[in-house]
Amino acid sequence: MSEPRSTHAARGVSRVRRVLAHAEELVAERRDRGACEARVPFLREVIPPAGVGAEIGVFKGRFSPVLLRETRAVQLHLIDPWYLLTPEWHWGRGDRSTVNALRRILGRFRPEIEAGTVVVHIGDDREVLARFPDATFDWVYLDSSHAYEHTRQELAILRRKVKPGGLIAGDDWRPAPAHPHHGVFRAVQELVSEPGWALIHADEQTLQWAVRLPGPG
Ligand SMILES: C[S@@+](CC[C@H](N)C(=O)[O-])C[C@H]1O[C@@H](n2cnc3c(N)ncnc32)[C@H](O)[C@@H]1O
């Protein structure tokens, strides 16, 4: 017995939607890959190799393989709330599902996760970071909400969790006060106004920035 015409048509529509979403995701992935590779000279310049690092704000994990490859981290912690924040990133392109993003990251890094080189943490970064012993990280790459108050709180935790003389780096260096992501610039400027802190890189082209913590002693 053949299925009713309306069911057949509905199946066709949903198949077309799936194909379109997949195509949109491939286009978004290709565009993001270019943006991630553009940060490579920055990583090579500022991040010390073979350390313990973290990416805070992981999204679909597009930058994570580049971070791991370029820094040769002995351990890379990936921190993001994914589905605990929202079922879908309304601002994203392609597949906006946070569950799908996390599923792909777990698959992509399966060997490294099983070996303990990559550790995935699902949660608000302030809560996740608070559980680490002080002076855990040689470096972190901060790329989360970009909101001033949130960034200020993240930096207040990171100043204890990153080793003395270590690095806090990140994305979205936006000096223009009207920019929606200006909060990162503001919070970082406040931090580096303190004695011993140094802004070692800030680039409005690639939007990358890096701060060195005061050294030991
Ligand atoms: C700009 S995206 C990260 C992009 C990613 N680093 C890359 O280069 O592809 C921002 C991410 O921050 C995450 N985020 C938002 N609030 C957060 C929080 N409180 N803690 C950790 N991550 C958060 C979002 O879920 C999103 O995945």
PDBQT file of the ligand as one rigid body, heavy atoms in Angstrom, charges set to zero:
ROOT
HETATM    1  C1  LIG A 301      32.617  33.004  19.641  1.00  0.00    +0.000 C 
HETATM    2  S1  LIG A 301      32.117  31.413  20.173  1.00  0.00    +0.000 S 
HETATM    3  C2  LIG A 301      33.652  30.545  20.372  1.00  0.00    +0.000 C 
HETATM    4  C3  LIG A 301      34.353  30.313  19.078  1.00  0.00    +0.000 C 
HETATM    5  C4  LIG A 301      35.492  29.351  19.120  1.00  0.00    +0.000 C 
HETATM    6  N1  LIG A 301      36.512  29.706  20.116  1.00  0.00    +0.000 N 
HETATM    7  C5  LIG A 301      36.146  29.345  17.745  1.00  0.00    +0.000 C 
HETATM    8  O1  LIG A 301      37.166  30.025  17.564  1.00  0.00    +0.000 OA
HETATM    9  O2  LIG A 301      35.596  28.662  16.866  1.00  0.00    +0.000 OA
HETATM   10  C6  LIG A 301      31.598  31.757  21.808  1.00  0.00    +0.000 C 
HETATM   11  C7  LIG A 301      31.324  30.519  22.637  1.00  0.00    +0.000 C 
HETATM   12  O3  LIG A 301      31.274  30.926  24.006  1.00  0.00    +0.000 OA
HETATM   13  C8  LIG A 301      30.396  30.064  24.657  1.00  0.00    +0.000 C 
HETATM   14  N2  LIG A 301      30.013  30.635  25.947  1.00  0.00    +0.000 N 
HETATM   15  C9  LIG A 301      29.030  31.504  26.232  1.00  0.00    +0.000 A 
HETATM   16  N3  LIG A 301      28.944  31.700  27.558  1.00  0.00    +0.000 NA
HETATM   17  C10 LIG A 301      29.899  30.938  28.128  1.00  0.00    +0.000 A 
HETATM   18  C11 LIG A 301      30.297  30.691  29.470  1.00  0.00    +0.000 A 
HETATM   19  N4  LIG A 301      29.670  31.268  30.500  1.00  0.00    +0.000 N 
HETATM   20  N5  LIG A 301      31.323  29.845  29.693  1.00  0.00    +0.000 NA
HETATM   21  C12 LIG A 301      31.968  29.252  28.663  1.00  0.00    +0.000 A 
HETATM   22  N6  LIG A 301      31.623  29.444  27.366  1.00  0.00    +0.000 NA
HETATM   23  C13 LIG A 301      30.596  30.272  27.108  1.00  0.00    +0.000 A 
HETATM   24  C14 LIG A 301      29.250  29.884  23.669  1.00  0.00    +0.000 C 
HETATM   25  O4  LIG A 301      28.496  28.718  23.928  1.00  0.00    +0.000 OA
HETATM   26  C15 LIG A 301      30.013  29.802  22.342  1.00  0.00    +0.000 C 
HETATM   27  O5  LIG A 301      30.277  28.480  21.995  1.00  0.00    +0.000 OA
ENDROOT
TORSDOF 0
